[in-house]
Amino acid sequence: MKVAVIGAGGVGGYFGARWAQAGLDVTLLARGAHLEAINKNGLALHSPLGNTRVNVRAVENASEIGEVDVVVVATKTWQLASLADVVEPLVGRDTVVFGLQNGVEAADVLSTFVHPSSVLGGTCRIISFVDEPGVIRHVGIDPRLTIGEVEGGRSSRVESVAEALDEAHGLTVQIANDITLALWRKFLLFAPISALGSITQAPIGVFRSLPETRELLAKALEEVYELAKAKGVGLLPESVEQTLELIDGIPPNGTSSLQRDFRDGVRTELDMLAGAVVRLAGDAGVEVPVHTFFYSALLPLELKARGAIEWPEG
């Protein structure tokens, strides 16, 4: 199976390296010093599941790859809408395309420039990041990828893709009969912890333990649950408590990609996380005061990172 991974960061780099290690024909799209390091020394993975260095092809332009069987889009969510020219040369008649972005809207965005019949839903769980050019550090959560037909149900093509991608060491691939539900299960966890971590700039072990921030976290989870219910997503009533239990199991030093981006002063996925909760809740007539606070409090930092506003010096 021929796989192109657009974005060789913490997620795309880890998954792509594991698939190449398993013998799949993988090409990463990367840039700058990271691309140079991968081509010179291979891609190093530092992981609790075992350290390794993988020789995997990496290029800067999709035109160097040609049509593939699977396109995995592992960029930031805000980059999706600009990828039409990148994805186009990779897609043939039988190619499937899916994204691994945070949030619940990636498949909708991909379907604006890829024929919807070629688009799958996708989500993943992993805490990983680029430690330095050519090095991916996986620090927590056993890596898991979930894919499914956007309209629901199983299909032979999803089963074929999942079977091939599941051959990799250090990675589990699952098929969701209801990928929308799977996306919202992650959204229920990730939107609250990413925003609260970004505001506090504390690791998850701290803000889940302090009574004040844990209460805020629980209220944020309730808001996403109520929003999902209003949109007809079948989260169970016990989902909030189960998600809190999952959060309690995350390594205490864990941080979200959103939190790390705010720390580093770069553009973030705020609009697709807390911002999406606020926007979707407005459409659904659901009150989300905690997420409204999260979004409003973080917006000045986000606009500064984009260069949309300037802060006074001094």
DRENDO-1510 file (C-alpha; in Angstrom, 1 decimal, always signed):
<recs>
REC; n; res; u; v; w
REC; 1; MET; +0.0; +0.0; +0.0 .
REC; 2; LYS; +1.3; +3.4; -1.0 .
REC; 3; VAL; +0.8; +6.1; +1.6 .
REC; 4; ALA; +1.4; +9.9; +1.6 .
REC; 5; VAL; +1.5; +11.7; +4.9 .
REC; 6; ILE; +1.1; +15.5; +4.6 .
REC; 7; GLY; +2.8; +16.9; +7.6 .
REC; 8; ALA; +5.6; +15.2; +9.4 .
REC; 9; GLY; +5.1; +16.6; +12.9 .
REC; 10; GLY; +4.4; +14.9; +16.1 .
REC; 11; VAL; +1.4; +12.9; +14.7 .
REC; 12; GLY; +2.2; +12.5; +11.0 .
REC; 13; GLY; +5.9; +11.9; +11.6 .
REC; 14; TYR; +5.2; +9.2; +14.3 .
REC; 15; PHE; +2.6; +7.4; +12.3 .
REC; 16; GLY; +4.4; +7.6; +9.0 .
REC; 17; ALA; +7.6; +6.3; +10.5 .
REC; 18; ARG; +5.8; +3.4; +12.1 .
REC; 19; TRP; +4.2; +2.5; +8.8 .
REC; 20; ALA; +7.5; +2.7; +6.9 .
REC; 21; GLN; +9.0; +0.5; +9.6 .
REC; 22; ALA; +6.3; -2.0; +8.9 .
REC; 23; GLY; +7.2; -2.1; +5.2 .
REC; 24; LEU; +4.6; +0.2; +3.7 .
REC; 25; ASP; +5.6; +2.5; +0.8 .
REC; 26; VAL; +5.4; +5.8; +2.8 .
REC; 27; THR; +6.4; +9.3; +1.8 .
REC; 28; LEU; +6.3; +12.2; +4.2 .
REC; 29; LEU; +5.7; +15.8; +3.1 .
REC; 30; ALA; +7.9; +18.0; +5.2 .
REC; 31; ARG; +9.8; +21.3; +5.1 .
REC; 32; GLY; +12.9; +23.1; +6.1 .
REC; 33; ALA; +15.4; +21.7; +8.6 .
REC; 34; HIS; +13.0; +18.8; +9.6 .
REC; 35; LEU; +13.0; +17.6; +5.9 .
REC; 36; GLU; +16.7; +18.0; +5.6 .
REC; 37; ALA; +17.4; +16.0; +8.8 .
REC; 38; ILE; +15.0; +13.2; +7.8 .
REC; 39; ASN; +16.7; +12.8; +4.4 .
REC; 40; LYS; +20.1; +12.9; +6.0 .
REC; 41; ASN; +19.7; +10.7; +9.0 .
REC; 42; GLY; +16.3; +9.1; +8.9 .
REC; 43; LEU; +13.4; +9.9; +11.3 .
REC; 44; ALA; +14.2; +9.1; +15.0 .
REC; 45; LEU; +11.3; +8.1; +17.3 .
REC; 46; HIS; +11.8; +8.4; +21.1 .
REC; 47; SER; +8.9; +6.5; +22.7 .
REC; 48; PRO; +8.0; +4.5; +25.8 .
REC; 49; LEU; +7.2; +1.8; +23.3 .
REC; 50; GLY; +10.8; +1.7; +22.1 .
REC; 51; ASN; +13.2; +4.1; +20.4 .
REC; 52; THR; +14.1; +3.6; +16.8 .
REC; 53; ARG; +15.4; +5.4; +13.7 .
REC; 54; VAL; +13.5; +4.8; +10.5 .
REC; 55; ASN; +14.6; +5.5; +6.9 .
REC; 56; VAL; +11.5; +7.0; +5.3 .
REC; 57; ARG; +11.3; +9.0; +2.1 .
REC; 58; ALA; +10.5; +12.7; +2.7 .
REC; 59; VAL; +9.9; +15.3; +0.0 .
REC; 60; GLU; +8.8; +19.0; -0.1 .
REC; 61; ASN; +6.4; +18.8; -3.0 .
REC; 62; ALA; +3.5; +16.4; -3.5 .
REC; 63; SER; +4.2; +16.4; -7.3 .
REC; 64; GLU; +7.3; +14.3; -6.5 .
REC; 65; ILE; +5.0; +11.5; -5.2 .
REC; 66; GLY; +2.2; +11.0; -7.7 .
REC; 67; GLU; -1.0; +9.1; -7.0 .
REC; 68; VAL; -1.2; +6.9; -3.8 .
REC; 69; ASP; -3.6; +4.6; -2.2 .
REC; 70; VAL; -4.0; +6.6; +1.1 .
REC; 71; VAL; -3.5; +10.3; +1.8 .
REC; 72; VAL; -3.2; +11.1; +5.5 .
REC; 73; VAL; -3.4; +14.8; +6.3 .
REC; 74; ALA; -1.7; +15.5; +9.5 .
REC; 75; THR; -1.3; +19.3; +9.4 .
REC; 76; LYS; -2.8; +21.8; +11.8 .
REC; 77; THR; -6.5; +22.2; +11.3 .
REC; 78; TRP; -6.2; +25.8; +10.2 .
REC; 79; GLN; -4.0; +24.7; +7.3 .
REC; 80; LEU; -6.5; +22.4; +5.8 .
REC; 81; ALA; -8.4; +24.9; +3.6 .
REC; 82; SER; -5.1; +25.8; +1.8 .
REC; 83; LEU; -4.1; +22.2; +0.8 .
REC; 84; ALA; -6.1; +21.7; -2.4 .
REC; 85; ASP; -3.1; +22.0; -4.6 .
REC; 86; VAL; -1.1; +19.8; -2.3 .
REC; 87; VAL; -3.6; +17.0; -2.2 .
REC; 88; GLU; -4.7; +17.0; -5.9 .
REC; 89; PRO; -1.6; +15.3; -7.4 .
REC; 90; LEU; -1.9; +12.5; -4.8 .
REC; 91; VAL; -5.5; +11.5; -5.5 .
REC; 92; GLY; -6.5; +8.8; -8.1 .
REC; 93; ARG; -9.7; +7.1; -8.7 .
REC; 94; ASP; -9.5; +4.7; -5.8 .
REC; 95; THR; -7.5; +6.9; -3.3 .
REC; 96; VAL; -8.9; +7.5; +0.1 .
REC; 97; VAL; -8.1; +10.7; +2.1 .
REC; 98; PHE; -8.5; +11.4; +5.8 .
REC; 99; GLY; -7.3; +13.9; +8.2 .
REC; 100; LEU; -6.1; +13.6; +11.8 .
REC; 101; GLN; -6.8; +17.1; +13.0 .
REC; 102; ASN; -8.2; +18.1; +16.3 .
REC; 103; GLY; -11.9; +19.1; +16.3 .
REC; 104; VAL; -14.9; +17.7; +14.5 .
REC; 105; GLU; -14.8; +19.4; +11.1 .
REC; 106; ALA; -11.8; +18.1; +9.1 .
REC; 107; ALA; -13.8; +15.8; +6.8 .
REC; 108; ASP; -16.1; +18.7; +5.9 .
REC; 109; VAL; -13.2; +20.9; +5.0 .
REC; 110; LEU; -11.4; +18.2; +3.0 .
REC; 111; SER; -14.7; +17.5; +1.1 .
REC; 112; THR; -14.6; +21.1; -0.3 .
REC; 113; PHE; -11.7; +20.1; -2.6 .
REC; 114; VAL; -11.6; +16.3; -2.6 .
REC; 115; HIS; -14.7; +14.5; -3.9 .
REC; 116; PRO; -16.7; +13.5; -0.8 .
REC; 117; SER; -16.8; +9.9; -1.9 .
REC; 118; SER; -13.0; +9.7; -1.4 .
REC; 119; VAL; -13.0; +11.2; +2.1 .
REC; 120; LEU; -13.0; +9.2; +5.3 .
REC; 121; GLY; -13.3; +10.5; +8.8 .
REC; 122; GLY; -10.3; +10.1; +11.0 .
REC; 123; THR; -9.1; +10.8; +14.5 .
REC; 124; CYS; -6.2; +9.7; +16.7 .
REC; 125; ARG; -4.9; +9.7; +20.3 .
REC; 126; ILE; -1.3; +10.4; +21.1 .
REC; 127; ILE; +0.9; +12.9; +22.8 .
REC; 128; SER; +3.9; +13.6; +20.6 .
REC; 129; PHE; +5.8; +16.4; +19.1 .
REC; 130; VAL; +8.9; +17.4; +17.1 .
REC; 131; ASP; +11.7; +17.5; +19.7 .
REC; 132; GLU; +14.2; +18.7; +17.2 .
REC; 133; PRO; +14.6; +18.4; +13.4 .
REC; 134; GLY; +14.4; +14.7; +12.5 .
REC; 135; VAL; +13.3; +13.6; +16.0 .
REC; 136; ILE; +9.7; +12.8; +17.1 .
REC; 137; ARG; +9.2; +12.4; +20.9 .
REC; 138; HIS; +6.2; +10.4; +22.0 .
REC; 139; VAL; +5.5; +11.0; +25.7 .
REC; 140; GLY; +2.2; +9.5; +26.5 .
REC; 141; ILE; -1.0; +7.6; +25.6 .
REC; 142; ASP; -0.7; +4.4; +23.5 .
REC; 143; PRO; -1.0; +5.6; +19.9 .
REC; 144; ARG; -4.4; +4.8; +18.3 .
REC; 145; LEU; -5.9; +5.8; +15.0 .
REC; 146; THR; -9.6; +5.5; +14.3 .
REC; 147; ILE; -11.1; +5.8; +10.8 .
REC; 148; GLY; -14.6; +5.3; +9.3 .
REC; 149; GLU; -16.9; +6.1; +6.5 .
REC; 150; VAL; -18.3; +9.7; +7.0 .
REC; 151; GLU; -21.9; +8.4; +6.5 .
REC; 152; GLY; -21.3; +5.5; +8.9 .
REC; 153; GLY; -21.2; +1.8; +8.6 .
REC; 154; ARG; -18.3; -0.5; +7.5 .
REC; 155; SER; -17.0; -0.9; +4.0 .
REC; 156; SER; -14.5; -3.1; +2.3 .
REC; 157; ARG; -12.2; -0.2; +1.6 .
REC; 158; VAL; -12.1; +1.0; +5.2 .
REC; 159; GLU; -11.3; -2.6; +6.3 .
REC; 160; SER; -8.5; -2.9; +3.7 .
REC; 161; VAL; -6.9; +0.4; +4.8 .
REC; 162; ALA; -7.2; -0.4; +8.5 .
REC; 163; GLU; -5.7; -3.9; +8.0 .
REC; 164; ALA; -2.7; -2.5; +6.2 .
REC; 165; LEU; -2.1; +0.4; +8.6 .
REC; 166; ASP; -2.6; -1.8; +11.7 .
REC; 167; GLU; +0.6; -3.8; +10.8 .
REC; 168; ALA; +2.8; -1.1; +12.4 .
REC; 169; HIS; +4.5; -1.7; +15.8 .
REC; 170; GLY; +3.4; +0.9; +18.4 .
REC; 171; LEU; +0.2; +1.8; +16.7 .
REC; 172; THR; -3.4; +0.4; +16.9 .
REC; 173; VAL; -5.9; +1.1; +14.1 .
REC; 174; GLN; -9.6; +0.8; +14.6 .
REC; 175; ILE; -12.7; +1.1; +12.5 .
REC; 176; ALA; -15.6; +3.2; +13.8 .
REC; 177; ASN; -19.1; +2.3; +12.6 .
REC; 178; ASP; -20.0; +5.8; +13.7 .
REC; 179; ILE; -16.9; +8.0; +13.0 .
REC; 180; THR; -18.9; +11.2; +14.0 .
REC; 181; LEU; -19.4; +9.7; +17.5 .
REC; 182; ALA; -15.7; +8.8; +17.7 .
REC; 183; LEU; -14.7; +12.4; +16.7 .
REC; 184; TRP; -17.0; +13.9; +19.4 .
REC; 185; ARG; -15.7; +11.5; +22.0 .
REC; 186; LYS; -12.2; +12.9; +21.4 .
REC; 187; PHE; -13.6; +16.5; +21.2 .
REC; 188; LEU; -15.2; +16.0; +24.6 .
REC; 189; LEU; -11.8; +15.3; +26.0 .
REC; 190; PHE; -9.5; +17.5; +24.0 .
REC; 191; ALA; -11.4; +20.8; +23.6 .
REC; 192; PRO; -11.6; +21.3; +27.4 .
REC; 193; ILE; -8.1; +20.1; +28.4 .
REC; 194; SER; -6.4; +22.0; +25.6 .
REC; 195; ALA; -8.1; +25.3; +26.5 .
REC; 196; LEU; -7.6; +25.0; +30.2 .
REC; 197; GLY; -4.0; +23.9; +29.8 .
REC; 198; SER; -3.4; +26.9; +27.5 .
REC; 199; ILE; -4.8; +29.3; +30.0 .
REC; 200; THR; -3.0; +27.9; +33.1 .
REC; 201; GLN; +0.1; +26.8; +31.2 .
REC; 202; ALA; +0.2; +24.0; +33.7 .
REC; 203; PRO; +0.6; +20.3; +32.9 .
REC; 204; ILE; -2.5; +18.2; +33.0 .
REC; 205; GLY; -1.5; +16.6; +36.3 .
REC; 206; VAL; -1.7; +20.0; +38.0 .
REC; 207; PHE; -5.0; +21.4; +36.7 .
REC; 208; ARG; -6.9; +18.1; +37.0 .
REC; 209; SER; -5.8; +17.9; +40.6 .
REC; 210; LEU; -6.6; +21.4; +42.0 .
REC; 211; PRO; -10.2; +21.5; +43.1 .
REC; 212; GLU; -10.8; +24.9; +41.4 .
REC; 213; THR; -9.5; +24.0; +38.0 .
REC; 214; ARG; -10.9; +20.5; +38.2 .
REC; 215; GLU; -14.4; +22.0; +38.7 .
REC; 216; LEU; -13.8; +24.2; +35.7 .
REC; 217; LEU; -12.7; +21.2; +33.7 .
REC; 218; ALA; -15.8; +19.2; +34.6 .
REC; 219; LYS; -18.1; +22.1; +33.7 .
REC; 220; ALA; -16.3; +22.4; +30.3 .
REC; 221; LEU; -16.9; +18.7; +29.7 .
REC; 222; GLU; -20.6; +19.1; +30.5 .
REC; 223; GLU; -20.8; +21.9; +28.0 .
REC; 224; VAL; -19.4; +19.8; +25.1 .
REC; 225; TYR; -21.7; +16.9; +26.1 .
REC; 226; GLU; -24.8; +19.2; +26.0 .
REC; 227; LEU; -23.7; +20.6; +22.6 .
REC; 228; ALA; -23.2; +17.1; +21.2 .
REC; 229; LYS; -26.7; +16.1; +22.5 .
REC; 230; ALA; -28.2; +19.2; +20.8 .
REC; 231; LYS; -26.6; +18.2; +17.5 .
REC; 232; GLY; -27.9; +14.6; +17.7 .
REC; 233; VAL; -24.6; +13.0; +18.5 .
REC; 234; GLY; -25.1; +9.8; +20.5 .
REC; 235; LEU; -22.7; +10.4; +23.5 .
REC; 236; LEU; -23.9; +8.5; +26.5 .
REC; 237; PRO; -24.9; +10.3; +29.7 .
REC; 238; GLU; -21.9; +8.7; +31.5 .
REC; 239; SER; -19.5; +10.1; +28.9 .
REC; 240; VAL; -18.5; +13.0; +31.0 .
REC; 241; GLU; -17.5; +10.9; +34.0 .
REC; 242; GLN; -15.8; +8.3; +31.7 .
REC; 243; THR; -13.8; +11.1; +30.1 .
REC; 244; LEU; -12.7; +12.5; +33.4 .
REC; 245; GLU; -11.4; +9.0; +34.2 .
REC; 246; LEU; -9.5; +9.0; +31.0 .
REC; 247; ILE; -8.0; +12.4; +31.8 .
REC; 248; ASP; -6.9; +11.1; +35.2 .
REC; 249; GLY; -5.0; +8.4; +33.4 .
REC; 250; ILE; -3.0; +10.7; +31.1 .
REC; 251; PRO; +0.7; +11.1; +32.2 .
REC; 252; PRO; +0.8; +14.0; +34.7 .
REC; 253; ASN; +3.4; +15.9; +32.7 .
REC; 254; GLY; +1.2; +15.8; +29.5 .
REC; 255; THR; +0.4; +19.0; +27.6 .
REC; 256; SER; -1.8; +19.5; +24.5 .
REC; 257; SER; -0.5; +20.7; +21.1 .
REC; 258; LEU; -2.7; +23.9; +21.6 .
REC; 259; GLN; -1.0; +24.6; +24.9 .
REC; 260; ARG; +2.5; +24.1; +23.4 .
REC; 261; ASP; +1.6; +26.4; +20.5 .
REC; 262; PHE; +0.5; +29.1; +22.8 .
REC; 263; ARG; +3.7; +28.7; +24.9 .
REC; 264; ASP; +5.7; +29.0; +21.7 .
REC; 265; GLY; +3.8; +32.0; +20.5 .
REC; 266; VAL; +2.8; +30.5; +17.1 .
REC; 267; ARG; -0.6; +30.3; +15.4 .
REC; 268; THR; -2.9; +27.8; +17.1 .
REC; 269; GLU; -6.1; +25.7; +16.6 .
REC; 270; LEU; -8.1; +27.8; +19.0 .
REC; 271; ASP; -10.8; +28.5; +16.4 .
REC; 272; MET; -11.3; +24.8; +15.8 .
REC; 273; LEU; -11.4; +23.9; +19.5 .
REC; 274; ALA; -12.8; +26.3; +22.1 .
REC; 275; GLY; -13.8; +28.5; +19.2 .
REC; 276; ALA; -15.7; +25.7; +17.5 .
REC; 277; VAL; -17.6; +24.9; +20.7 .
REC; 278; VAL; -18.7; +28.6; +20.9 .
REC; 279; ARG; -19.6; +28.8; +17.3 .
REC; 280; LEU; -21.5; +25.5; +17.1 .
REC; 281; ALA; -23.2; +26.2; +20.4 .
REC; 282; GLY; -24.4; +29.5; +19.0 .
REC; 283; ASP; -25.9; +27.7; +16.0 .
REC; 284; ALA; -27.6; +25.1; +18.2 .
REC; 285; GLY; -28.8; +27.6; +20.9 .
REC; 286; VAL; -26.7; +26.0; +23.7 .
REC; 287; GLU; -25.1; +28.1; +26.4 .
REC; 288; VAL; -21.4; +27.5; +26.9 .
REC; 289; PRO; -20.1; +30.1; +29.3 .
REC; 290; VAL; -16.9; +28.2; +30.3 .
REC; 291; HIS; -15.8; +27.8; +26.7 .
REC; 292; THR; -16.8; +31.4; +25.9 .
REC; 293; PHE; -14.4; +32.4; +28.7 .
REC; 294; PHE; -11.7; +30.1; +27.4 .
REC; 295; TYR; -12.0; +31.4; +23.9 .
REC; 296; SER; -12.2; +35.1; +24.9 .
REC; 297; ALA; -9.3; +34.8; +27.3 .
REC; 298; LEU; -7.0; +33.2; +24.7 .
REC; 299; LEU; -8.0; +35.2; +21.7 .
REC; 300; PRO; -5.6; +38.1; +22.3 .
REC; 301; LEU; -2.7; +35.7; +22.3 .
REC; 302; GLU; -4.0; +34.0; +19.1 .
REC; 303; LEU; -4.4; +37.3; +17.3 .
REC; 304; LYS; -0.9; +38.3; +18.4 .
REC; 305; ALA; +0.6; +35.1; +17.0 .
REC; 306; ARG; -1.1; +35.6; +13.7 .
REC; 307; GLY; +0.2; +39.2; +13.5 .
REC; 308; ALA; -3.4; +40.5; +13.5 .
REC; 309; ILE; -2.8; +42.8; +16.4 .
REC; 310; GLU; +0.3; +44.4; +18.0 .
REC; 311; TRP; +0.9; +44.7; +21.7 .
REC; 312; PRO; +2.3; +47.9; +23.2 .
REC; 313; GLU; +6.0; +47.6; +24.0 .
REC; 314; GLY; +7.2; +47.9; +27.6 .
</recs>
